[in-house]
Amino acid sequence: MGNVGNTTGSMLYGFGAFLVIYLAGVLIYQVVLWIQKWKRKKKDGEQENG
C-alpha cells in the first residue's frame, strides 16, 4: 500500500513539474508576443507622428 502511494505521489509531482514548466512556457510566449505587438505599435505611432 505504501509503495503504491509513493508511486502516485511521484507521478503527481512529475505532472505538477510538467504543468509548471508548461504554464511558464505559455506565459513567456504570451509576454514575447505582447512585447512584439507593443514595439510594432510604438514604431507605427512614431511613423504617424513623423
PDB file with SEQRES, HELIX, SHEET and CRYST1 records, atoms N, CA, C and O in Angstrom:
SEQRES   1 A   50  MET GLY ASN VAL GLY ASN THR THR GLY SER MET LEU TYR          
SEQRES   2 A   50  GLY PHE GLY ALA PHE LEU VAL ILE TYR LEU ALA GLY VAL          
SEQRES   3 A   50  LEU ILE TYR GLN VAL VAL LEU TRP ILE GLN LYS TRP LYS          
SEQRES   4 A   50  ARG LYS LYS LYS ASP GLY GLU GLN GLU ASN GLY                  
HELIX    1 AA1 GLY A    2  ASN A   49  1                                  48    
CRYST1    1.000    1.000    1.000  90.00  90.00  90.00 P 1           1          
ATOM      1  N   MET A   1       0.837  -1.199   0.000  1.00  0.00           N  
ATOM      2  CA  MET A   1       0.000   0.000   0.000  1.00  0.00           C  
ATOM      3  C   MET A   1       0.887   1.271   0.000  1.00  0.00           C  
ATOM      4  O   MET A   1       0.677   2.206  -0.773  1.00  0.00           O  
ATOM      5  N   GLY A   2       1.864   1.252   0.887  1.00  0.00           N  
ATOM      6  CA  GLY A   2       2.745   2.417   0.973  1.00  0.00           C  
ATOM      7  C   GLY A   2       3.483   2.654  -0.335  1.00  0.00           C  
ATOM      8  O   GLY A   2       3.698   3.797  -0.739  1.00  0.00           O  
ATOM      9  N   ASN A   3       3.874   1.554  -1.001  1.00  0.00           N  
ATOM     10  CA  ASN A   3       4.611   1.681  -2.253  1.00  0.00           C  
ATOM     11  C   ASN A   3       3.745   2.326  -3.336  1.00  0.00           C  
ATOM     12  O   ASN A   3       4.210   3.174  -4.097  1.00  0.00           O  
ATOM     13  N   VAL A   4       2.480   1.909  -3.390  1.00  0.00           N  
ATOM     14  CA  VAL A   4       1.557   2.462  -4.389  1.00  0.00           C  
ATOM     15  C   VAL A   4       1.377   3.968  -4.150  1.00  0.00           C  
ATOM     16  O   VAL A   4       1.397   4.761  -5.091  1.00  0.00           O  
ATOM     17  N   GLY A   5       1.201   4.346  -2.881  1.00  0.00           N  
ATOM     18  CA  GLY A   5       1.023   5.754  -2.552  1.00  0.00           C  
ATOM     19  C   GLY A   5       2.250   6.551  -2.956  1.00  0.00           C  
ATOM     20  O   GLY A   5       2.136   7.677  -3.441  1.00  0.00           O  
ATOM     21  N   ASN A   6       3.432   5.961  -2.755  1.00  0.00           N  
ATOM     22  CA  ASN A   6       4.669   6.637  -3.104  1.00  0.00           C  
ATOM     23  C   ASN A   6       4.738   6.862  -4.613  1.00  0.00           C  
ATOM     24  O   ASN A   6       5.125   7.935  -5.076  1.00  0.00           O  
ATOM     25  N   THR A   7       4.355   5.829  -5.374  1.00  0.00           N  
ATOM     26  CA  THR A   7       4.385   5.938  -6.841  1.00  0.00           C  
ATOM     27  C   THR A   7       3.402   7.009  -7.312  1.00  0.00           C  
ATOM     28  O   THR A   7       3.716   7.800  -8.202  1.00  0.00           O  
ATOM     29  N   THR A   8       2.223   7.029  -6.717  1.00  0.00           N  
ATOM     30  CA  THR A   8       1.218   8.023  -7.094  1.00  0.00           C  
ATOM     31  C   THR A   8       1.734   9.427  -6.792  1.00  0.00           C  
ATOM     32  O   THR A   8       1.572  10.343  -7.599  1.00  0.00           O  
ATOM     33  N   GLY A   9       2.352   9.589  -5.630  1.00  0.00           N  
ATOM     34  CA  GLY A   9       2.892  10.891  -5.255  1.00  0.00           C  
ATOM     35  C   GLY A   9       3.975  11.316  -6.231  1.00  0.00           C  
ATOM     36  O   GLY A   9       4.048  12.485  -6.610  1.00  0.00           O  
ATOM     37  N   SER A  10       4.820  10.371  -6.643  1.00  0.00           N  
ATOM     38  CA  SER A  10       5.892  10.672  -7.585  1.00  0.00           C  
ATOM     39  C   SER A  10       5.305  11.098  -8.929  1.00  0.00           C  
ATOM     40  O   SER A  10       5.768  12.056  -9.547  1.00  0.00           O  
ATOM     41  N   MET A  11       4.273  10.366  -9.370  1.00  0.00           N  
ATOM     42  CA  MET A  11       3.613  10.709 -10.635  1.00  0.00           C  
ATOM     43  C   MET A  11       2.986  12.098 -10.550  1.00  0.00           C  
ATOM     44  O   MET A  11       3.093  12.904 -11.474  1.00  0.00           O  
ATOM     45  N   LEU A  12       2.331  12.357  -9.420  1.00  0.00           N  
ATOM     46  CA  LEU A  12       1.680  13.645  -9.217  1.00  0.00           C  
ATOM     47  C   LEU A  12       2.727  14.767  -9.234  1.00  0.00           C  
ATOM     48  O   LEU A  12       2.498  15.830  -9.813  1.00  0.00           O  
ATOM     49  N   TYR A  13       3.871  14.520  -8.597  1.00  0.00           N  
ATOM     50  CA  TYR A  13       4.941  15.512  -8.546  1.00  0.00           C  
ATOM     51  C   TYR A  13       5.475  15.781  -9.957  1.00  0.00           C  
ATOM     52  O   TYR A  13       5.704  16.926 -10.345  1.00  0.00           O  
ATOM     53  N   GLY A  14       5.666  14.687 -10.718  1.00  0.00           N  
ATOM     54  CA  GLY A  14       6.157  14.825 -12.092  1.00  0.00           C  
ATOM     55  C   GLY A  14       5.176  15.610 -12.945  1.00  0.00           C  
ATOM     56  O   GLY A  14       5.576  16.475 -13.725  1.00  0.00           O  
ATOM     57  N   PHE A  15       3.892  15.310 -12.796  1.00  0.00           N  
ATOM     58  CA  PHE A  15       2.851  16.010 -13.548  1.00  0.00           C  
ATOM     59  C   PHE A  15       2.814  17.489 -13.148  1.00  0.00           C  
ATOM     60  O   PHE A  15       2.659  18.370 -13.993  1.00  0.00           O  
ATOM     61  N   GLY A  16       2.958  17.738 -11.848  1.00  0.00           N  
ATOM     62  CA  GLY A  16       2.962  19.118 -11.358  1.00  0.00           C  
ATOM     63  C   GLY A  16       4.136  19.897 -11.937  1.00  0.00           C  
ATOM     64  O   GLY A  16       3.986  21.049 -12.345  1.00  0.00           O  
ATOM     65  N   ALA A  17       5.312  19.259 -11.971  1.00  0.00           N  
ATOM     66  CA  ALA A  17       6.506  19.909 -12.522  1.00  0.00           C  
ATOM     67  C   ALA A  17       6.279  20.216 -14.003  1.00  0.00           C  
ATOM     68  O   ALA A  17       6.611  21.304 -14.475  1.00  0.00           O  
ATOM     69  N   PHE A  18       5.712  19.248 -14.734  1.00  0.00           N  
ATOM     70  CA  PHE A  18       5.423  19.431 -16.160  1.00  0.00           C  
ATOM     71  C   PHE A  18       4.441  20.587 -16.364  1.00  0.00           C  
ATOM     72  O   PHE A  18       4.607  21.406 -17.269  1.00  0.00           O  
ATOM     73  N   LEU A  19       3.421  20.638 -15.510  1.00  0.00           N  
ATOM     74  CA  LEU A  19       2.406  21.682 -15.605  1.00  0.00           C  
ATOM     75  C   LEU A  19       3.037  23.060 -15.373  1.00  0.00           C  
ATOM     76  O   LEU A  19       2.743  24.014 -16.093  1.00  0.00           O  
ATOM     77  N   VAL A  20       3.907  23.152 -14.361  1.00  0.00           N  
ATOM     78  CA  VAL A  20       4.568  24.426 -14.048  1.00  0.00           C  
ATOM     79  C   VAL A  20       5.423  24.875 -15.235  1.00  0.00           C  
ATOM     80  O   VAL A  20       5.387  26.040 -15.630  1.00  0.00           O  
ATOM     81  N   ILE A  21       6.192  23.940 -15.799  1.00  0.00           N  
ATOM     82  CA  ILE A  21       7.061  24.262 -16.938  1.00  0.00           C  
ATOM     83  C   ILE A  21       6.206  24.683 -18.140  1.00  0.00           C  
ATOM     84  O   ILE A  21       6.536  25.640 -18.840  1.00  0.00           O  
ATOM     85  N   TYR A  22       5.114  23.962 -18.367  1.00  0.00           N  
ATOM     86  CA  TYR A  22       4.220  24.262 -19.493  1.00  0.00           C  
ATOM     87  C   TYR A  22       3.613  25.659 -19.339  1.00  0.00           C  
ATOM     88  O   TYR A  22       3.602  26.449 -20.283  1.00  0.00           O  
ATOM     89  N   LEU A  23       3.108  25.952 -18.132  1.00  0.00           N  
ATOM     90  CA  LEU A  23       2.496  27.260 -17.879  1.00  0.00           C  
ATOM     91  C   LEU A  23       3.535  28.372 -18.015  1.00  0.00           C  
ATOM     92  O   LEU A  23       3.240  29.438 -18.555  1.00  0.00           O  
ATOM     93  N   ALA A  24       4.751  28.123 -17.524  1.00  0.00           N  
ATOM     94  CA  ALA A  24       5.820  29.117 -17.626  1.00  0.00           C  
ATOM     95  C   ALA A  24       6.126  29.388 -19.100  1.00  0.00           C  
ATOM     96  O   ALA A  24       6.309  30.537 -19.501  1.00  0.00           O  
ATOM     97  N   GLY A  25       6.179  28.317 -19.904  1.00  0.00           N  
ATOM     98  CA  GLY A  25       6.450  28.469 -21.336  1.00  0.00           C  
ATOM     99  C   GLY A  25       5.363  29.279 -22.021  1.00  0.00           C  
ATOM    100  O   GLY A  25       5.658  30.167 -22.821  1.00  0.00           O  
ATOM    101  N   VAL A  26       4.105  28.978 -21.710  1.00  0.00           N  
ATOM    102  CA  VAL A  26       2.977  29.707 -22.302  1.00  0.00           C  
ATOM    103  C   VAL A  26       3.039  31.179 -21.892  1.00  0.00           C  
ATOM    104  O   VAL A  26       2.820  32.070 -22.713  1.00  0.00           O  
ATOM    105  N   LEU A  27       3.338  31.422 -20.623  1.00  0.00           N  
ATOM    106  CA  LEU A  27       3.399  32.785 -20.107  1.00  0.00           C  
ATOM    107  C   LEU A  27       4.498  33.574 -20.822  1.00  0.00           C  
ATOM    108  O   LEU A  27       4.275  34.706 -21.251  1.00  0.00           O  
ATOM    109  N   ILE A  28       5.691  32.969 -20.948  1.00  0.00           N  
ATOM    110  CA  ILE A  28       6.814  33.620 -21.626  1.00  0.00           C  
ATOM    111  C   ILE A  28       6.439  33.908 -23.081  1.00  0.00           C  
ATOM    112  O   ILE A  28       6.732  34.986 -23.600  1.00  0.00           O  
ATOM    113  N   TYR A  29       5.787  32.937 -23.738  1.00  0.00           N  
ATOM    114  CA  TYR A  29       5.378  33.096 -25.139  1.00  0.00           C  
ATOM    115  C   TYR A  29       4.415  34.274 -25.285  1.00  0.00           C  
ATOM    116  O   TYR A  29       4.547  35.083 -26.203  1.00  0.00           O  
ATOM    117  N   GLN A  30       3.446  34.362 -24.373  1.00  0.00           N  
ATOM    118  CA  GLN A  30       2.473  35.453 -24.415  1.00  0.00           C  
ATOM    119  C   GLN A  30       3.161  36.797 -24.183  1.00  0.00           C  
ATOM    120  O   GLN A  30       2.830  37.785 -24.838  1.00  0.00           O  
ATOM    121  N   VAL A  31       4.116  36.837 -23.252  1.00  0.00           N  
ATOM    122  CA  VAL A  31       4.844  38.080 -22.957  1.00  0.00           C  
ATOM    123  C   VAL A  31       5.636  38.521 -24.182  1.00  0.00           C  
ATOM    124  O   VAL A  31       5.658  39.705 -24.518  1.00  0.00           O  
ATOM    125  N   VAL A  32       6.292  37.561 -24.855  1.00  0.00           N  
ATOM    126  CA  VAL A  32       7.081  37.871 -26.055  1.00  0.00           C  
ATOM    127  C   VAL A  32       6.165  38.435 -27.142  1.00  0.00           C  
ATOM    128  O   VAL A  32       6.503  39.426 -27.790  1.00  0.00           O  
ATOM    129  N   LEU A  33       5.009  37.805 -27.340  1.00  0.00           N  
ATOM    130  CA  LEU A  33       4.053  38.289 -28.348  1.00  0.00           C  
ATOM    131  C   LEU A  33       3.595  39.702 -27.994  1.00  0.00           C  
ATOM    132  O   LEU A  33       3.499  40.561 -28.870  1.00  0.00           O  
ATOM    133  N   TRP A  34       3.313  39.944 -26.713  1.00  0.00           N  
ATOM    134  CA  TRP A  34       2.836  41.249 -26.258  1.00  0.00           C  
ATOM    135  C   TRP A  34       3.904  42.320 -26.491  1.00  0.00           C  
ATOM    136  O   TRP A  34       3.594  43.428 -26.927  1.00  0.00           O  
ATOM    137  N   ILE A  35       5.176  41.979 -26.193  1.00  0.00           N  
ATOM    138  CA  ILE A  35       6.287  42.924 -26.383  1.00  0.00           C  
ATOM    139  C   ILE A  35       6.436  43.252 -27.867  1.00  0.00           C  
ATOM    140  O   ILE A  35       6.620  44.413 -28.232  1.00  0.00           O  
ATOM    141  N   GLN A  36       6.356  42.226 -28.725  1.00  0.00           N  
ATOM    142  CA  GLN A  36       6.480  42.453 -30.169  1.00  0.00           C  
ATOM    143  C   GLN A  36       5.355  43.361 -30.655  1.00  0.00           C  
ATOM    144  O   GLN A  36       5.591  44.277 -31.442  1.00  0.00           O  
ATOM    145  N   LYS A  37       4.136  43.109 -30.189  1.00  0.00           N  
ATOM    146  CA  LYS A  37       2.974  43.911 -30.576  1.00  0.00           C  
ATOM    147  C   LYS A  37       3.155  45.347 -30.091  1.00  0.00           C  
ATOM    148  O   LYS A  37       2.865  46.295 -30.821  1.00  0.00           O  
ATOM    149  N   TRP A  38       3.643  45.507 -28.841  1.00  0.00           N  
ATOM    150  CA  TRP A  38       3.847  46.829 -28.251  1.00  0.00           C  
ATOM    151  C   TRP A  38       4.921  47.592 -29.023  1.00  0.00           C  
ATOM    152  O   TRP A  38       4.766  48.786 -29.282  1.00  0.00           O  
ATOM    153  N   LYS A  39       6.016  46.907 -29.394  1.00  0.00           N  
ATOM    154  CA  LYS A  39       7.097  47.542 -30.155  1.00  0.00           C  
ATOM    155  C   LYS A  39       6.580  48.001 -31.512  1.00  0.00           C  
ATOM    156  O   LYS A  39       6.874  49.113 -31.952  1.00  0.00           O  
ATOM    157  N   ARG A  40       5.799  47.130 -32.184  1.00  0.00           N  
ATOM    158  CA  ARG A  40       5.256  47.458 -33.503  1.00  0.00           C  
ATOM    159  C   ARG A  40       4.321  48.666 -33.395  1.00  0.00           C  
ATOM    160  O   ARG A  40       4.341  49.561 -34.240  1.00  0.00           O  
ATOM    161  N   LYS A  41       3.499  48.671 -32.333  1.00  0.00           N  
ATOM    162  CA  LYS A  41       2.550  49.761 -32.108  1.00  0.00           C  
ATOM    163  C   LYS A  41       3.322  51.070 -31.889  1.00  0.00           C  
ATOM    164  O   LYS A  41       2.966  52.112 -32.439  1.00  0.00           O  
ATOM    165  N   LYS A  42       4.375  50.998 -31.084  1.00  0.00           N  
ATOM    166  CA  LYS A  42       5.184  52.174 -30.789  1.00  0.00           C  
ATOM    167  C   LYS A  42       5.846  52.687 -32.072  1.00  0.00           C  
ATOM    168  O   LYS A  42       5.901  53.893 -32.315  1.00  0.00           O  
ATOM    169  N   LYS A  43       6.348  51.751 -32.887  1.00  0.00           N  
ATOM    170  CA  LYS A  43       7.008  52.099 -34.148  1.00  0.00           C  
ATOM    171  C   LYS A  43       6.012  52.793 -35.083  1.00  0.00           C  
ATOM    172  O   LYS A  43       6.328  53.818 -35.687  1.00  0.00           O  
ATOM    173  N   ASP A  44       4.806  52.224 -35.196  1.00  0.00           N  
ATOM    174  CA  ASP A  44       3.778  52.800 -36.060  1.00  0.00           C  
ATOM    175  C   ASP A  44       3.418  54.210 -35.576  1.00  0.00           C  
ATOM    176  O   ASP A  44       3.233  55.123 -36.381  1.00  0.00           O  
ATOM    177  N   GLY A  45       3.321  54.375 -34.261  1.00  0.00           N  
ATOM    178  CA  GLY A  45       2.988  55.678 -33.700  1.00  0.00           C  
ATOM    179  C   GLY A  45       4.048  56.706 -34.058  1.00  0.00           C  
ATOM    180  O   GLY A  45       3.716  57.848 -34.376  1.00  0.00           O  
ATOM    181  N   GLU A  46       5.321  56.318 -34.012  1.00  0.00           N  
ATOM    182  CA  GLU A  46       6.408  57.235 -34.349  1.00  0.00           C  
ATOM    183  C   GLU A  46       6.328  57.627 -35.822  1.00  0.00           C  
ATOM    184  O   GLU A  46       6.558  58.784 -36.175  1.00  0.00           O  
ATOM    185  N   GLN A  47       6.001  56.663 -36.678  1.00  0.00           N  
ATOM    186  CA  GLN A  47       5.894  56.934 -38.115  1.00  0.00           C  
ATOM    187  C   GLN A  47       4.742  57.900 -38.392  1.00  0.00           C  
ATOM    188  O   GLN A  47       4.868  58.802 -39.220  1.00  0.00           O  
ATOM    189  N   GLU A  48       3.619  57.707 -37.695  1.00  0.00           N  
ATOM    190  CA  GLU A  48       2.457  58.579 -37.889  1.00  0.00           C  
ATOM    191  C   GLU A  48       2.797  60.013 -37.468  1.00  0.00           C  
ATOM    192  O   GLU A  48       2.429  60.968 -38.153  1.00  0.00           O  
ATOM    193  N   ASN A  49       3.497  60.159 -36.343  1.00  0.00           N  
ATOM    194  CA  ASN A  49       3.850  61.481 -35.842  1.00  0.00           C  
ATOM    195  C   ASN A  49       4.866  62.143 -36.769  1.00  0.00           C  
ATOM    196  O   ASN A  49       4.826  63.356 -36.971  1.00  0.00           O  
ATOM    197  N   GLY A  50       5.782  61.343 -37.335  1.00  0.00           N  
ATOM    198  CA  GLY A  50       6.828  61.876 -38.208  1.00  0.00           C  
ATOM    199  C   GLY A  50       6.229  62.251 -39.549  1.00  0.00           C  
ATOM    200  O   GLY A  50       6.943  62.722 -40.434  1.00  0.00           O  
TER     201      GLY A  50                                                      
END                                                                             
